[in-house]
Structure formats: structure tokens, C-alpha cells
Amino acid sequence: MMTNHLAHFAIEPDGESYNLQLTMEDGTVVAVGVTFDQLDLLGEEIDRRLDTDQDLLPPKL
């Protein structure tokens, strides 16, 4: 399975929810309706993952 890479994303308000649009390198667009709570959880998971990955990086000399 070949991974399609993210080229761009956008988050736009839509009443009481949001539209999350992911544009892939091949031009494919995926649009998803999400709630505030879902975006909040996504942001928390991204932060958690980046913090974990940063702990694995070698120290800067």
C-alpha cells in the first residue's frame, strides 16, 4: 500500500461544527465535518505525538 502524503489542510467554521479539508499531493481532496470536541482531541493527539517524537530525537550539540 502506497501512502498518499498531505499537501495542505484547511479548517473552516460551519455553524456549530467545522469543515476539515485535506488536500493530498495527488490532488485528491477529502472533506470531513467535525465537531469542536473532535478537533480538540485531534489537536491534543498531535501535540502528544510530537512531544513523544521530540523525546526520541538526539540532543543538539
N, C-alpha and C positions, 0 to 999 in steps of 0.2 A: 504494500500500500504506500503510495507516494503522498507525502504531506504537502498540502497547499498552504503557502505562507500568507500571513496577513499583510496587506499593503496599507490599509487605512481603516480607521473606525470613527464613527460619529454617534453621539448620544443627543437626542432631541426630546424635549418635553412634549407630551401628548395628553393634555388634560391632567388626569391624576396618575398617569403612568408615563413611560418613556419608550421611545423607539431606539433600539440599538442596531446600528447598521455596520456590518463587517464587510469590507471590500477586500477580496483576495487578489494575489498577484496576477492571476489569470483573468481578472475582471469579473469573476463571479461575485454577486452581492447577496448577502444573507441579512434579512431584516427580521428582527425579533422584538416583540412587545414585552417589556419587563416592568416590574414594579420598583418603587423606591427601595423596598427591602431587598429585592433581588440584586439591584445594583450595589447596594451597601454591602451585601455578602460577597459579591464578586470583588469589590474593592478590597475588602478585608482579606480575602483569599489571595489576591495578587500581592498585597503587602506581606502576608505571611510567607508566601513562596519566595519573594525577592529577599526577604530577611534571611530565610534559611539558606538560599543560594549564596548570599553575600558571605555568610559564615564559612562557606566552603572555599572561597577564593583565597589564594595565597596572599600573605601580607605584602604591602607595598614597601619596597626598600628605598 
